[in-house]
Amino acid sequence: MRAGGLLRGLDLPSGLVATSDDWGAAKPEVGFFEHVTEATPAEPGEILYVGDRLDNDIRPAVHAGLLTALIRRGPWGRIQQRDPDADAIATMRIDSQAELPEKIAKFNAEGR
């Protein structure tokens, strides 16, 4: 059984569990991000994509019209944290997913 099937079998409290294998498209392919937008009831500019890599996550998500949160974790998050593009293209930067509610509230309050 593939990862998507295993995860769905866990009956996690989520609205959607999907993998690139399920979709037949992997990051940074445009098709992956098209599946993300098709799987949600929101418009691309209302979706916040969280990733730790500028090349594989943030740049292609921005290209697809998504908002982005660059998370500083893991090896790529550490390697790319000083890249000048990080602040220029990511909607926000975070160190933990626990920061998201506060960051999103602040982003929305600023009237993006």
MOPAC internal coordinates of N, CA, C and O (Angstrom, degrees):
PM7 1SCF
backbone

  N    0.0000 0     0.00 0     0.00 0    0    0    0
  C    1.4661 1     0.00 0     0.00 0    1    0    0
  C    1.5204 1   108.87 1     0.00 0    2    1    0
  O    1.2310 1   120.66 1   -39.50 1    3    2    1
  N    1.3149 1   116.33 1   140.50 1    3    2    1
  C    1.4530 1   123.13 1   179.95 1    5    3    2
  C    1.5199 1   110.84 1   -79.88 1    6    5    3
  O    1.2310 1   120.92 1   -12.05 1    7    6    5
  N    1.3525 1   115.84 1   167.95 1    7    6    5
  C    1.4679 1   121.92 1  -176.35 1    9    7    6
  C    1.5302 1   112.36 1   -57.31 1   10    9    7
  O    1.2310 1   120.09 1   136.02 1   11   10    9
  N    1.3456 1   117.43 1   -43.98 1   11   10    9
  C    1.4656 1   120.00 1  -179.22 1   13   11   10
  C    1.5097 1   111.97 1   -58.10 1   14   13   11
  O    1.2310 1   120.23 1   134.67 1   15   14   13
  N    1.3168 1   117.17 1   -45.33 1   15   14   13
  C    1.4576 1   121.39 1   178.80 1   17   15   14
  C    1.5169 1   112.05 1   -64.13 1   18   17   15
  O    1.2310 1   120.67 1   138.94 1   19   18   17
  N    1.3272 1   116.32 1   -41.06 1   19   18   17
  C    1.4684 1   120.26 1   178.02 1   21   19   18
  C    1.5265 1   110.89 1   -62.86 1   22   21   19
  O    1.2310 1   120.48 1   134.89 1   23   22   21
  N    1.3253 1   116.69 1   -45.11 1   23   22   21
  C    1.4673 1   120.07 1  -179.72 1   25   23   22
  C    1.5229 1   111.63 1   -64.78 1   26   25   23
  O    1.2310 1   120.06 1   136.45 1   27   26   25
  N    1.3315 1   117.50 1   -43.55 1   27   26   25
  C    1.4659 1   120.04 1   178.11 1   29   27   26
  C    1.5238 1   110.93 1   -63.17 1   30   29   27
  O    1.2310 1   120.43 1   147.13 1   31   30   29
  N    1.3244 1   116.78 1   -32.87 1   31   30   29
  C    1.4580 1   121.76 1   178.43 1   33   31   30
  C    1.5167 1   113.43 1   -66.51 1   34   33   31
  O    1.2310 1   120.14 1   161.02 1   35   34   33
  N    1.3154 1   117.34 1   -18.98 1   35   34   33
  C    1.4698 1   121.24 1   178.23 1   37   35   34
  C    1.5210 1   112.62 1   -77.40 1   38   37   35
  O    1.2310 1   120.49 1   170.12 1   39   38   37
  N    1.3248 1   116.66 1    -9.88 1   39   38   37
  C    1.4604 1   122.37 1  -179.96 1   41   39   38
  C    1.5334 1   111.58 1    52.21 1   42   41   39
  O    1.2310 1   121.40 1  -129.83 1   43   42   41
  N    1.3159 1   114.93 1    50.17 1   43   42   41
  C    1.4610 1   121.56 1   179.99 1   45   43   42
  C    1.5254 1   110.64 1   -69.86 1   46   45   43
  O    1.2310 1   120.09 1   -29.72 1   47   46   45
  N    1.3224 1   117.42 1   150.28 1   47   46   45
  C    1.4710 1   119.90 1   179.14 1   49   47   46
  C    1.5305 1   110.94 1   -77.52 1   50   49   47
  O    1.2310 1   120.85 1  -103.57 1   51   50   49
  N    1.3205 1   115.98 1    76.43 1   51   50   49
  C    1.4568 1   120.13 1  -179.80 1   53   51   50
  C    1.5206 1   109.30 1  -140.64 1   54   53   51
  O    1.2310 1   121.36 1   -21.58 1   55   54   53
  N    1.3177 1   115.01 1   158.42 1   55   54   53
  C    1.4501 1   120.22 1   179.06 1   57   55   54
  C    1.5201 1   112.75 1   -80.73 1   58   57   55
  O    1.2310 1   120.23 1   157.97 1   59   58   57
  N    1.3248 1   117.17 1   -22.03 1   59   58   57
  C    1.4539 1   120.93 1  -176.53 1   61   59   58
  C    1.5196 1   109.60 1  -157.32 1   62   61   59
  O    1.2310 1   120.92 1   -45.35 1   63   62   61
  N    1.3181 1   115.85 1   134.65 1   63   62   61
  C    1.4517 1   122.19 1   169.91 1   65   63   62
  C    1.5189 1   106.01 1  -126.91 1   66   65   63
  O    1.2310 1   120.42 1   -62.07 1   67   66   65
  N    1.3147 1   116.81 1   117.93 1   67   66   65
  C    1.4629 1   121.94 1   179.45 1   69   67   66
  C    1.5160 1   108.70 1  -146.19 1   70   69   67
  O    1.2310 1   121.44 1   -28.57 1   71   70   69
  N    1.3109 1   114.84 1   151.43 1   71   70   69
  C    1.4601 1   120.31 1   178.29 1   73   71   70
  C    1.5205 1   109.27 1  -126.24 1   74   73   71
  O    1.2310 1   120.90 1   -16.18 1   75   74   73
  N    1.3148 1   115.88 1   163.82 1   75   74   73
  C    1.4648 1   119.62 1   177.42 1   77   75   74
  C    1.5257 1   110.24 1   -61.89 1   78   77   75
  O    1.2310 1   120.17 1   148.78 1   79   78   77
  N    1.3148 1   117.28 1   -31.22 1   79   78   77
  C    1.4635 1   120.39 1   176.55 1   81   79   78
  C    1.5325 1   111.08 1   -65.09 1   82   81   79
  O    1.2310 1   120.31 1   139.51 1   83   82   81
  N    1.3351 1   117.00 1   -40.49 1   83   82   81
  C    1.4697 1   120.95 1   176.13 1   85   83   82
  C    1.5247 1   110.40 1   -57.96 1   86   85   83
  O    1.2310 1   120.79 1   139.39 1   87   86   85
  N    1.3201 1   116.10 1   -40.61 1   87   86   85
  C    1.4586 1   122.15 1  -173.82 1   89   87   86
  C    1.5233 1   113.37 1   -87.99 1   90   89   87
  O    1.2310 1   120.10 1   164.39 1   91   90   89
  N    1.3174 1   117.42 1   -15.61 1   91   90   89
  C    1.4539 1   120.05 1  -176.91 1   93   91   90
  C    1.5159 1   113.00 1    69.44 1   94   93   91
  O    1.2310 1   120.62 1  -154.27 1   95   94   93
  N    1.3026 1   116.42 1    25.73 1   95   94   93
  C    1.4688 1   122.65 1   179.29 1   97   95   94
  C    1.5230 1   108.04 1  -145.28 1   98   97   95
  O    1.2310 1   120.61 1   -43.29 1   99   98   97
  N    1.2931 1   116.44 1   136.71 1   99   98   97
  C    1.4618 1   120.59 1  -178.28 1  101   99   98
  C    1.5207 1   110.32 1  -121.73 1  102  101   99
  O    1.2310 1   121.15 1   -27.03 1  103  102  101
  N    1.3277 1   115.40 1   152.97 1  103  102  101
  C    1.4525 1   120.06 1   175.25 1  105  103  102
  C    1.5167 1   108.73 1   -63.12 1  106  105  103
  O    1.2310 1   118.98 1   -36.25 1  107  106  105
  N    1.2728 1   119.56 1   143.75 1  107  106  105
  C    1.4562 1   131.00 1     5.11 1  109  107  106
  C    1.5292 1   113.61 1   -94.23 1  110  109  107
  O    1.2310 1   119.44 1  -158.65 1  111  110  109
  N    1.3354 1   118.67 1    21.35 1  111  110  109
  C    1.4652 1   121.05 1  -179.55 1  113  111  110
  C    1.5264 1   111.27 1   -59.35 1  114  113  111
  O    1.2310 1   120.97 1   -38.62 1  115  114  113
  N    1.3173 1   115.75 1   141.38 1  115  114  113
  C    1.4649 1   121.57 1   178.14 1  117  115  114
  C    1.5282 1   110.37 1   -57.11 1  118  117  115
  O    1.2310 1   120.25 1   142.49 1  119  118  117
  N    1.3250 1   117.13 1   -37.51 1  119  118  117
  C    1.4603 1   121.43 1  -178.83 1  121  119  118
  C    1.5121 1   113.26 1   -57.56 1  122  121  119
  O    1.2310 1   119.82 1   144.88 1  123  122  121
  N    1.3221 1   117.94 1   -35.12 1  123  122  121
  C    1.4592 1   120.93 1   177.73 1  125  123  122
  C    1.5253 1   110.41 1   -60.61 1  126  125  123
  O    1.2310 1   120.71 1   132.00 1  127  126  125
  N    1.3191 1   116.26 1   -48.00 1  127  126  125
  C    1.4627 1   120.54 1  -177.26 1  129  127  126
  C    1.5248 1   111.51 1   -72.42 1  130  129  127
  O    1.2310 1   119.99 1   151.40 1  131  130  129
  N    1.3195 1   117.62 1   -28.60 1  131  130  129
  C    1.4675 1   120.73 1   172.97 1  133  131  130
  C    1.5256 1   109.88 1   -64.37 1  134  133  131
  O    1.2310 1   120.02 1   139.24 1  135  134  133
  N    1.3315 1   117.56 1   -40.76 1  135  134  133
  C    1.4661 1   120.57 1   176.48 1  137  135  134
  C    1.5261 1   111.34 1   -63.59 1  138  137  135
  O    1.2310 1   120.60 1   140.85 1  139  138  137
  N    1.3164 1   116.45 1   -39.15 1  139  138  137
  C    1.4688 1   120.13 1   177.68 1  141  139  138
  C    1.5326 1   109.55 1   -58.06 1  142  141  139
  O    1.2310 1   120.52 1   131.45 1  143  142  141
  N    1.3203 1   116.60 1   -48.55 1  143  142  141
  C    1.4663 1   119.39 1  -177.10 1  145  143  142
  C    1.5286 1   111.49 1   -69.93 1  146  145  143
  O    1.2310 1   119.75 1   145.16 1  147  146  145
  N    1.3225 1   118.09 1   -34.84 1  147  146  145
  C    1.4638 1   120.97 1   178.71 1  149  147  146
  C    1.5268 1   112.14 1   -69.90 1  150  149  147
  O    1.2310 1   120.32 1   153.63 1  151  150  149
  N    1.3313 1   116.99 1   -26.37 1  151  150  149
  C    1.4653 1   121.24 1  -176.51 1  153  151  150
  C    1.5246 1   113.04 1   -82.50 1  154  153  151
  O    1.2310 1   120.05 1   173.75 1  155  154  153
  N    1.3203 1   117.51 1    -6.25 1  155  154  153
  C    1.4592 1   120.15 1  -177.60 1  157  155  154
  C    1.5268 1   110.18 1  -118.82 1  158  157  155
  O    1.2310 1   120.31 1   -25.10 1  159  158  157
  N    1.3192 1   117.01 1   154.90 1  159  158  157
  C    1.4656 1   119.41 1   177.40 1  161  159  158
  C    1.5263 1   112.98 1   -81.45 1  162  161  159
  O    1.2310 1   120.24 1  -179.43 1  163  162  161
  N    1.3208 1   117.15 1     0.57 1  163  162  161
  C    1.4664 1   121.64 1  -176.31 1  165  163  162
  C    1.5263 1   110.92 1   -93.63 1  166  165  163
  O    1.2310 1   121.51 1   -19.82 1  167  166  165
  N    1.3098 1   114.71 1   160.18 1  167  166  165
  C    1.4626 1   121.54 1   172.60 1  169  167  166
  C    1.5287 1   108.48 1   -76.98 1  170  169  167
  O    1.2310 1   119.60 1   -25.32 1  171  170  169
  N    1.3374 1   118.37 1   154.68 1  171  170  169
  C    1.4694 1   119.63 1  -179.52 1  173  171  170
  C    1.5277 1   113.76 1   -51.37 1  174  173  171
  O    1.2310 1   119.48 1   138.79 1  175  174  173
  N    1.3210 1   118.59 1   -41.21 1  175  174  173
  C    1.4586 1   121.72 1  -179.25 1  177  175  174
  C    1.5215 1   114.36 1   -71.90 1  178  177  175
  O    1.2310 1   120.26 1   178.30 1  179  178  177
  N    1.3287 1   117.10 1    -1.70 1  179  178  177
  C    1.4694 1   122.38 1   176.88 1  181  179  178
  C    1.5287 1   111.85 1  -107.36 1  182  181  179
  O    1.2310 1   120.49 1  -179.45 1  183  182  181
  N    1.3283 1   116.66 1     0.55 1  183  182  181
  C    1.4682 1   122.27 1  -177.81 1  185  183  182
  C    1.5230 1   108.79 1  -101.62 1  186  185  183
  O    1.2310 1   120.67 1   -49.18 1  187  186  185
  N    1.3299 1   116.33 1   130.82 1  187  186  185
  C    1.4594 1   121.49 1   175.86 1  189  187  186
  C    1.5219 1   107.86 1  -104.58 1  190  189  187
  O    1.2310 1   120.76 1   -65.21 1  191  190  189
  N    1.3152 1   116.15 1   114.79 1  191  190  189
  C    1.4649 1   122.00 1   179.18 1  193  191  190
  C    1.5214 1   108.32 1   -98.16 1  194  193  191
  O    1.2310 1   120.31 1   -54.50 1  195  194  193
  N    1.3281 1   117.01 1   125.50 1  195  194  193
  C    1.4609 1   122.83 1  -179.05 1  197  195  194
  C    1.5248 1   108.48 1  -102.86 1  198  197  195
  O    1.2310 1   120.65 1   -52.45 1  199  198  197
  N    1.3195 1   116.35 1   127.55 1  199  198  197
  C    1.4547 1   120.60 1   178.39 1  201  199  198
  C    1.5080 1   111.56 1  -151.83 1  202  201  199
  O    1.2310 1   121.02 1   -18.19 1  203  202  201
  N    1.3346 1   115.65 1   161.81 1  203  202  201
  C    1.4673 1   120.12 1  -177.78 1  205  203  202
  C    1.5201 1   113.58 1  -106.74 1  206  205  203
  O    1.2310 1   120.21 1  -179.36 1  207  206  205
  N    1.3437 1   117.20 1     0.64 1  207  206  205
  C    1.4655 1   119.92 1  -178.91 1  209  207  206
  C    1.5172 1   110.21 1  -124.40 1  210  209  207
  O    1.2310 1   121.00 1   -47.16 1  211  210  209
  N    1.3260 1   115.69 1   132.84 1  211  210  209
  C    1.4644 1   120.25 1   176.34 1  213  211  210
  C    1.5251 1   110.74 1   -66.87 1  214  213  211
  O    1.2310 1   120.51 1   135.74 1  215  214  213
  N    1.3295 1   116.62 1   -44.26 1  215  214  213
  C    1.4613 1   120.96 1  -174.58 1  217  215  214
  C    1.5224 1   113.26 1   -74.41 1  218  217  215
  O    1.2310 1   119.45 1   142.18 1  219  218  217
  N    1.2813 1   118.66 1   -37.82 1  219  218  217
  C    1.4587 1   122.61 1  -172.66 1  221  219  218
  C    1.5273 1   113.32 1   -97.26 1  222  221  219
  O    1.2310 1   119.95 1   157.72 1  223  222  221
  N    1.3055 1   117.70 1   -22.28 1  223  222  221
  C    1.4659 1   122.63 1  -174.94 1  225  223  222
  C    1.5257 1   112.87 1  -118.50 1  226  225  223
  O    1.2310 1   120.57 1   116.91 1  227  226  225
  N    1.3184 1   116.52 1   -63.09 1  227  226  225
  C    1.4600 1   121.32 1  -168.20 1  229  227  226
  C    1.5266 1   112.90 1   -70.94 1  230  229  227
  O    1.2310 1   119.68 1   126.57 1  231  230  229
  N    1.3203 1   118.22 1   -53.43 1  231  230  229
  C    1.4749 1   119.26 1  -179.23 1  233  231  230
  C    1.5293 1   112.49 1   -57.91 1  234  233  231
  O    1.2310 1   118.96 1   130.40 1  235  234  233
  N    1.3405 1   119.60 1   -49.60 1  235  234  233
  C    1.4698 1   117.87 1  -179.64 1  237  235  234
  C    1.5265 1   113.04 1   -67.71 1  238  237  235
  O    1.2310 1   119.48 1   148.17 1  239  238  237
  N    1.3138 1   118.59 1   -31.83 1  239  238  237
  C    1.4647 1   120.65 1   177.20 1  241  239  238
  C    1.5257 1   110.61 1   -66.78 1  242  241  239
  O    1.2310 1   120.39 1   137.74 1  243  242  241
  N    1.3276 1   116.86 1   -42.26 1  243  242  241
  C    1.4629 1   121.13 1   176.59 1  245  243  242
  C    1.5311 1   109.35 1   -62.19 1  246  245  243
  O    1.2310 1   120.53 1   136.87 1  247  246  245
  N    1.3146 1   116.59 1   -43.13 1  247  246  245
  C    1.4679 1   121.47 1   178.53 1  249  247  246
  C    1.5410 1   110.98 1   -59.29 1  250  249  247
  O    1.2310 1   120.52 1   146.90 1  251  250  249
  N    1.3327 1   116.62 1   -33.10 1  251  250  249
  C    1.4615 1   121.67 1   179.00 1  253  251  250
  C    1.5319 1   112.11 1   -82.21 1  254  253  251
  O    1.2310 1   120.13 1   178.76 1  255  254  253
  N    1.3445 1   117.36 1    -1.24 1  255  254  253
  C    1.4576 1   121.37 1   177.17 1  257  255  254
  C    1.5108 1   115.08 1    90.80 1  258  257  255
  O    1.2310 1   119.79 1  -169.35 1  259  258  257
  N    1.3363 1   118.00 1    10.65 1  259  258  257
  C    1.4552 1   121.60 1  -179.31 1  261  259  258
  C    1.5302 1   111.09 1   -87.47 1  262  261  259
  O    1.2310 1   120.89 1   -26.01 1  263  262  261
  N    1.3143 1   115.90 1   153.99 1  263  262  261
  C    1.4554 1   121.58 1   167.65 1  265  263  262
  C    1.5224 1   106.63 1   -76.90 1  266  265  263
  O    1.2310 1   119.86 1   -24.11 1  267  266  265
  N    1.3180 1   117.87 1   155.89 1  267  266  265
  C    1.4635 1   119.53 1  -175.45 1  269  267  266
  C    1.5208 1   112.60 1  -138.00 1  270  269  267
  O    1.2310 1   121.70 1   -32.23 1  271  270  269
  N    1.3229 1   114.34 1   147.77 1  271  270  269
  C    1.4599 1   122.15 1   172.32 1  273  271  270
  C    1.5222 1   106.71 1  -125.25 1  274  273  271
  O    1.2310 1   120.78 1   -63.96 1  275  274  273
  N    1.3175 1   116.12 1   116.04 1  275  274  273
  C    1.4601 1   121.66 1   177.28 1  277  275  274
  C    1.5197 1   107.73 1   -87.22 1  278  277  275
  O    1.2310 1   120.84 1   -64.45 1  279  278  277
  N    1.3263 1   115.99 1   115.55 1  279  278  277
  C    1.4601 1   120.07 1  -178.83 1  281  279  278
  C    1.5239 1   109.51 1   -96.86 1  282  281  279
  O    1.2310 1   121.00 1   -47.88 1  283  282  281
  N    1.3243 1   115.70 1   132.12 1  283  282  281
  C    1.4677 1   121.73 1  -179.06 1  285  283  282
  C    1.5209 1   108.57 1   -91.67 1  286  285  283
  O    1.2310 1   121.58 1   -95.14 1  287  286  285
  N    1.3332 1   114.58 1    84.86 1  287  286  285
  C    1.4580 1   119.68 1   175.96 1  289  287  286
  C    1.5214 1   108.28 1  -150.04 1  290  289  287
  O    1.2310 1   120.85 1   -20.66 1  291  290  289
  N    1.3012 1   115.98 1   159.34 1  291  290  289
  C    1.4487 1   119.98 1  -179.54 1  293  291  290
  C    1.5141 1   111.89 1    68.43 1  294  293  291
  O    1.2310 1   120.64 1    -2.06 1  295  294  293
  N    1.3238 1   116.38 1   177.94 1  295  294  293
  C    1.4691 1   119.17 1  -175.77 1  297  295  294
  C    1.5217 1   113.75 1   -62.97 1  298  297  295
  O    1.2310 1   119.32 1   138.19 1  299  298  297
  N    1.3337 1   118.90 1   -41.81 1  299  298  297
  C    1.4632 1   120.08 1  -178.40 1  301  299  298
  C    1.5196 1   111.35 1   -68.10 1  302  301  299
  O    1.2310 1   120.32 1   140.91 1  303  302  301
  N    1.3054 1   116.99 1   -39.09 1  303  302  301
  C    1.4536 1   119.77 1   177.38 1  305  303  302
  C    1.5123 1   112.35 1   -60.00 1  306  305  303
  O    1.2310 1   120.74 1   142.81 1  307  306  305
  N    1.3175 1   116.20 1   -37.19 1  307  306  305
  C    1.4698 1   120.70 1   178.60 1  309  307  306
  C    1.5348 1   111.16 1   -74.66 1  310  309  307
  O    1.2310 1   120.82 1   136.57 1  311  310  309
  N    1.3387 1   116.05 1   -43.43 1  311  310  309
  C    1.4661 1   120.48 1  -177.69 1  313  311  310
  C    1.5230 1   111.04 1   -63.24 1  314  313  311
  O    1.2310 1   120.54 1   138.30 1  315  314  313
  N    1.3284 1   116.58 1   -41.70 1  315  314  313
  C    1.4610 1   120.49 1  -172.40 1  317  315  314
  C    1.5265 1   114.22 1   -96.05 1  318  317  315
  O    1.2310 1   119.55 1  -175.09 1  319  318  317
  N    1.3213 1   118.47 1     4.91 1  319  318  317
  C    1.4552 1   119.61 1  -175.00 1  321  319  318
  C    1.5254 1   113.81 1   -64.90 1  322  321  319
  O    1.2310 1   119.51 1   155.64 1  323  322  321
  N    1.3061 1   118.54 1   -24.36 1  323  322  321
  C    1.4675 1   120.74 1   179.78 1  325  323  322
  C    1.5222 1   113.14 1  -101.51 1  326  325  323
  O    1.2310 1   120.14 1  -174.86 1  327  326  325
  N    1.3121 1   117.34 1     5.14 1  327  326  325
  C    1.4624 1   121.09 1   178.39 1  329  327  326
  C    1.5228 1   108.25 1   -63.91 1  330  329  327
  O    1.2310 1   119.57 1   -51.43 1  331  330  329
  N    1.3406 1   118.42 1   128.57 1  331  330  329
  C    1.4721 1   120.46 1  -178.23 1  333  331  330
  C    1.5325 1   113.02 1   -60.37 1  334  333  331
  O    1.2310 1   119.78 1   154.57 1  335  334  333
  N    1.3189 1   118.02 1   -25.43 1  335  334  333
  C    1.4636 1   120.75 1   178.00 1  337  335  334
  C    1.5228 1   112.92 1   -69.64 1  338  337  335
  O    1.2310 1   120.32 1   157.72 1  339  338  337
  N    1.3190 1   117.00 1   -22.28 1  339  338  337
  C    1.4614 1   120.03 1  -175.37 1  341  339  338
  C    1.5267 1   111.81 1   -55.96 1  342  341  339
  O    1.2310 1   120.25 1   130.73 1  343  342  341
  N    1.3163 1   117.12 1   -49.27 1  343  342  341
  C    1.4669 1   120.07 1   179.74 1  345  343  342
  C    1.5173 1   112.08 1   -78.25 1  346  345  343
  O    1.2310 1   120.56 1   153.29 1  347  346  345
  N    1.3139 1   116.53 1   -26.71 1  347  346  345
  C    1.4617 1   120.08 1  -176.88 1  349  347  346
  C    1.5231 1   112.52 1   -73.78 1  350  349  347
  O    1.2310 1   119.65 1   146.19 1  351  350  349
  N    1.3304 1   118.28 1   -33.81 1  351  350  349
  C    1.4613 1   118.49 1  -174.57 1  353  351  350
  C    1.5205 1   115.12 1  -111.43 1  354  353  351
  O    1.2310 1   119.38 1   152.86 1  355  354  353
  N    1.3172 1   118.79 1   -27.14 1  355  354  353
  C    1.4706 1   120.34 1  -179.65 1  357  355  354
  C    1.5232 1   109.88 1   -76.07 1  358  357  355
  O    1.2310 1   120.57 1   -40.46 1  359  358  357
  N    1.3139 1   116.51 1   139.54 1  359  358  357
  C    1.4669 1   121.24 1   177.42 1  361  359  358
  C    1.5241 1   110.13 1   -63.93 1  362  361  359
  O    1.2310 1   121.30 1   140.49 1  363  362  361
  N    1.3377 1   115.11 1   -39.51 1  363  362  361
  C    1.4678 1   120.47 1   179.18 1  365  363  362
  C    1.5164 1   108.76 1  -154.12 1  366  365  363
  O    1.2310 1   121.69 1   -18.20 1  367  366  365
  N    1.3343 1   114.37 1   161.80 1  367  366  365
  C    1.4668 1   120.75 1   175.82 1  369  367  366
  C    1.5087 1   108.03 1  -121.16 1  370  369  367
  O    1.2310 1   121.32 1   -39.74 1  371  370  369
  N    1.3420 1   115.09 1   140.26 1  371  370  369
  C    1.4636 1   120.49 1  -179.59 1  373  371  370
  C    1.5260 1   109.84 1  -137.07 1  374  373  371
  O    1.2310 1   121.12 1   -22.65 1  375  374  373
  N    1.3292 1   115.47 1   157.35 1  375  374  373
  C    1.4602 1   121.58 1   174.64 1  377  375  374
  C    1.5264 1   111.07 1  -102.97 1  378  377  375
  O    1.2310 1   120.75 1   163.92 1  379  378  377
  N    1.3415 1   116.17 1   -16.08 1  379  378  377
  C    1.4625 1   121.34 1  -177.05 1  381  379  378
  C    1.5253 1   109.09 1  -154.97 1  382  381  379
  O    1.2310 1   120.50 1   -32.10 1  383  382  381
  N    1.3145 1   116.65 1   147.90 1  383  382  381
  C    1.4597 1   119.55 1   176.68 1  385  383  382
  C    1.5309 1   111.31 1   -64.52 1  386  385  383
  O    1.2310 1   120.28 1   158.59 1  387  386  385
  N    1.3259 1   117.08 1   -21.41 1  387  386  385
  C    1.4553 1   120.67 1   177.85 1  389  387  386
  C    1.5283 1   111.82 1   -63.05 1  390  389  387
  O    1.2310 1   119.91 1   158.80 1  391  390  389
  N    1.3111 1   117.77 1   -21.20 1  391  390  389
  C    1.4648 1   122.21 1   178.75 1  393  391  390
  C    1.5270 1   112.91 1   -76.69 1  394  393  391
  O    1.2310 1   120.19 1   163.59 1  395  394  393
  N    1.3267 1   117.25 1   -16.41 1  395  394  393
  C    1.4636 1   120.18 1  -171.39 1  397  395  394
  C    1.5213 1   114.98 1   -58.05 1  398  397  395
  O    1.2310 1   118.35 1   132.62 1  399  398  397
  N    1.3360 1   120.74 1   -47.38 1  399  398  397
  C    1.4748 1   117.96 1  -178.31 1  401  399  398
  C    1.5276 1   113.28 1   -55.67 1  402  401  399
  O    1.2310 1   120.47 1   134.85 1  403  402  401
  N    1.3227 1   116.70 1   -45.15 1  403  402  401
  C    1.4645 1   120.43 1  -179.57 1  405  403  402
  C    1.5313 1   111.35 1   -67.34 1  406  405  403
  O    1.2310 1   120.27 1   136.57 1  407  406  405
  N    1.3254 1   117.09 1   -43.43 1  407  406  405
  C    1.4720 1   121.11 1  -179.48 1  409  407  406
  C    1.5245 1   110.97 1   -65.08 1  410  409  407
  O    1.2310 1   120.22 1   138.61 1  411  410  409
  N    1.3194 1   117.19 1   -41.39 1  411  410  409
  C    1.4695 1   121.15 1   179.47 1  413  411  410
  C    1.5220 1   110.15 1   -66.36 1  414  413  411
  O    1.2310 1   120.38 1   137.38 1  415  414  413
  N    1.3277 1   116.89 1   -42.62 1  415  414  413
  C    1.4686 1   120.25 1   178.35 1  417  415  414
  C    1.5226 1   110.56 1   -60.85 1  418  417  415
  O    1.2310 1   120.07 1   135.91 1  419  418  417
  N    1.3199 1   117.48 1   -44.09 1  419  418  417
  C    1.4643 1   121.40 1   178.85 1  421  419  418
  C    1.5270 1   110.26 1   -64.27 1  422  421  419
  O    1.2310 1   120.15 1   136.57 1  423  422  421
  N    1.3209 1   117.32 1   -43.43 1  423  422  421
  C    1.4568 1   122.40 1   178.67 1  425  423  422
  C    1.5270 1   110.48 1   -58.99 1  426  425  423
  O    1.2310 1   120.73 1   133.00 1  427  426  425
  N    1.3123 1   116.20 1   -47.00 1  427  426  425
  C    1.4709 1   120.72 1   179.88 1  429  427  426
  C    1.5324 1   111.65 1   -66.63 1  430  429  427
  O    1.2310 1   119.96 1   142.51 1  431  430  429
  N    1.3267 1   117.69 1   -37.49 1  431  430  429
  C    1.4571 1   121.15 1  -179.68 1  433  431  430
  C    1.5290 1   111.43 1   -67.43 1  434  433  431
  O    1.2310 1   120.55 1   150.86 1  435  434  433
  N    1.3197 1   116.56 1   -29.14 1  435  434  433
  C    1.4707 1   120.11 1   179.07 1  437  435  434
  C    1.5246 1   111.99 1   -77.20 1  438  437  435
  O    1.2310 1   120.81 1   177.78 1  439  438  437
  N    1.3374 1   116.06 1    -2.22 1  439  438  437
  C    1.4532 1   120.55 1   173.03 1  441  439  438
  C    1.5045 1   115.13 1    73.31 1  442  441  439
  O    1.2310 1   120.15 1  -154.71 1  443  442  441
  N    1.2489 1   117.31 1    25.29 1  443  442  441
  C    1.4638 1   122.76 1  -178.49 1  445  443  442
  C    1.4499 1   113.33 1   -15.80 1  446  445  443
  O    1.2310 1   120.10 1   180.00 1  447  446  445

